[in-house]
Amino acid sequence: MRNFPTIQIDRLKFLGAYSIGHAGQGIIGEGELTLRRHYHGNQYELTCILEGEGTSYHGNTPQHVQAGDIYVSFPLEYHKIEVTPGTIMRQCFVTFSVNSGKYFEKLNHLWLDNIAPENRVFRDPYVPGLIEKIVGELQNNALYASDVLAVVMEEIILRVLRGMASYEPQGLTANPTAEDLCRHVSHYIDTHLYTIKHLSEVAEAVSYNYSYLSSCFKKTTGQTMTDYYVSRRLQAAKALIEEQTQSLTEIARTLGYSGIYSFSKAFRDYYGYPPREYQNSLKK
């Protein structure tokens, strides 16, 4: 265990069709039982459990993980791990995005077409070694590092697609329950936070009348579709501020606000303080 140093590399690396955001390894459980809740932005994350066991969360949905498991987190999600008390977990990870290329649509199919949140684990003994290669290349930045990383990333993506090939998307049935319909609405909003212009797009996506859908969502979840969309968008805004990689103007633009004023007002109305104040508190 002493020979397993904590490594965290935060370096956005563009590789043509792919990009890498973060990579590394670490131990969870030494005085703290949780890998803190974090936001993925527009990136996928693979977390390989090398030793130990615990519970990995997509949002609030738990899934047991143990040594040998690879947990897949999709873009625009929150993720955390709780280690089983009395144990120590060794894990390695990489976050990445696929921007184009022949695997772009196939990978997005897993994310956008509603894979059940409890179906996030596959096993492949070669993936931890591939992540180790990524960490080594990012640390050394040797000749042709970008070419090597692009090849390694392509193999990782192929292994994700192979490992999750048996997981079927949760399509809407001909007569879905109200809960199932609202789950699809929530999933569509969650996966299109950066692109939605009007909530009527959600109704079109699930082929339902907007008035009926809005009423059903309110009756089933206790909140309106608008309230849900606003809350998810501002939660994403707060997480992007915490990453400290974009200006407030860039975050406002990313999330589709008309300008920094409308973004600041929405943020203050929701959290009770302006985004600039929150950004400054993080810097301190």
N, C-alpha and C positions, 0 to 999 in steps of 0.2 A: 504493500500500500504506500510505503514511503517513496517508492520509485515511480509514482504516478502523479507527476506535478500537474497543478491546475494551469491550463492554457486557455486563453481567450483572445482570439484574433478578430478584431473588428475592422475589416478592411474591404470596402466594396471593390470587387474585382470584376471587370467586364470581360467576358470571354466570347464575344460574338453573340450567338444564340442564347448563351447562359450568362448569369452573373452570380457571384458568391458574396454574401453579406457578412456572415460570421462563421467561425469554425473553432473547434477546440475540444477540451476534455476537462473533467472535473470530478470531484467527490462530493456527494451530498450526504449529510448525516452527522458530520463532526460538529456538534453543538447546534445544528440547525437541521430540521427535518423537511425543509421545503426548498425546491428550486423555485424562486419567486415567480409570481404570475407576470408574464411578459406578452407583448403584442408582436405579431409577425409582419405587420405592414403588408406589402405585396409579395412576400416570400414564403416558400415552403420551408419546413424544418424537419430534419430527421434526427431523432434522439435514439442512440443505440445504448441499450442497457447491457453493460459488460459484466457487472456483478451486483448482487443484491436484488431487492424487489420493492415495489411500492405502488402508488396509484398515480396515473397520468391523467390530466384533465384537458378536454377540449371544452372551453367555456366552463360550464358547471357539470358536464357529463364525465363521470369517472370511468377509467378502464385500468384493470390490474395489469402491471408490467413486471417482468422478471428477466433475469439474465438470458441473453439471446434474443430478446424482443427488440424490434425497431419500431418506434412510434412515429407516425406521420402526422404533422400538423400542417394545415392548409393556410393559404393567405387570409389576412384579415381576421385571424382568430387569436384568442387569448389561450395561453398554455401555461401549465405549472405541473410540478411533480411533488408528491408527498411520499417520503420514504417510510417504509414500515418501521415503527419504533423498535429500537434494539438492533437495527441493521445499518449497514453503510452501503451506499450505491456508488458505483463507478459508471460514468457515462461519457460518451463522446457525441458530438453534434456538428451539423452543418446546416446553414440556411442558404437558400438559393432561389433564383427565379429563372423561368424559361421564357424568353422574350420572343422567340420565333423558332423556325425549324420544323423538322418532321415529327417531333414529339410534343410540340406545343399543344395541339388540339387534344391529343390522347391524355396528357397530364391534366389539362383543364377539365376534361370529361370527368375525372375522378372528383374534382373539387366542385365544379359548377352543377353537376347532375345529382348532387345530394347523396353521397355515400353516408351511411348511418354513422353517427358520431362514435358508436361503440366498435366500429370496424376500422380501426386505425393502426393495427399492429400486423406486421409480417416478420418473417425470420429469414435471414440470409447471412451466413457466416463470413461472406466476403466484404460486406458493406463497411464494417468497422475499419478494416485495413485500407479501404479506399478513402475513408475520412482521414485516417492517419497520413495518407499520402498528400491529401489536400493541405492539412496542417503543415506538413513538412515543406511543401512547395511555397506556401504563403510566408513561412518563416524565412526561408533561404532566398527566395526570389532569384533563383539561378537562371542561367541561359535557357530560353525556350519554356520558362515556367508557365506562361499563359497557354501555350500549346498543350503541355502536359495536363494542366488543370482542365482544359476543355475536354480532353479525351476521358479523364477520370470522371468528370461531371456527367458526360454522356452515358458512361457505364452505370453510374449511380441511378440515373433517371430510368434506364432500361430495367434495372433491378427493382426499382419501385413499381414500375408498371407490371413487371412479372409477379412481384410479391402480392400485389393488390388486385390481380386479374380476376380472382374469384369473388370479389365483393361487388355485388350488383347495386347500381343506383336505385334509390327509393323513388320510383315514379308514382305519380298520382293514379289511383285506381279510378274506375268509371264513377263510383259513388264513394268518394272519400269521406271519412269522419271529419267533423269540424276541427279536431285536434291535428289530424294529418294535413288538412288544408292549410291551417295556420302555421304548421311547421314548415311547409313549403314556402309560404309567404315570408316567414322569418329568414329562411335560408336564402331566398332570392335577394332580400334586402341586404343581408350580411355579405353576400358575395358580389354585390354590385354597388357598394357604398360610394365608390369613386366615380360611377358613371350614371346613376339614376338622375334624371332631370325632373320627373314627375312620378308620383306613386301610381298613376294609371298604368305605367309600364309594368308594374307587378301584376295587375289584373290581366293584362294582355299576355304576360308570360305564362300564367296558369290557366288562361282561357276561362275566366270568370268575370261576371259583371262587377264593376268597381264598387258600386253601392252595396251589393250583397256581400262582397268580400270584406269591405270595411266594417259592416255590421257584424259579420261572423267573427272577425278578428277581435273586435271590441268585446263581444259577448263571451268569447272563449278565453281570451288572455287577460281581460280586465283593463287593457289600454288600447288606444287607437293606433292604427297603422302609422299615422303621422308621429305620434309620441314615440313609438318604437324606433322609427327611422331617425328622428332627431336625437334620441338617446344614443343609438349606435354610432351615429356620425360624430357626436361630440365625445363619446368614449374613445373613438379612433383618433380624434384630434388631440385629446389629452395624451394618449399613448405616443403619438408622433412628436409631441412637444418633449416628452420624457426621453425620446431617443436622441434629441439635441443634434439632429443632422439637417434639419430644414428650418428656414426662417418662418415666422408666423404668416407672412404673406404667401410663401410657398405652400404651407399647410392649408391655408384658406383656399388657394387655387386647386390643390390636390383634391379637396373634399367638395369642390363645386360651389363655394360661396362666391357671391358677386364681388366681394372685396374684403379688405381687412376690417372695415367698420362693421359690416353685417356679421362677419365671423366673430369678432370680439363681443358684440352684443349678444349673440346666441350663446357663446361660451359663458359669459357673465350671468345671463339669465338661468342657465342650467346649473352652474357650479357655485355661483355666488361671488366670484372674483374674476377679474379679467385674465385673459391668457398671458399677457405680458407679465403680470404679477406672478403667475405660476411658473413661467419660464425663468424669471429672475430668482425665484426661490430654489429652483433646481441648481442654478449656477452657484448659489451660495453654499 
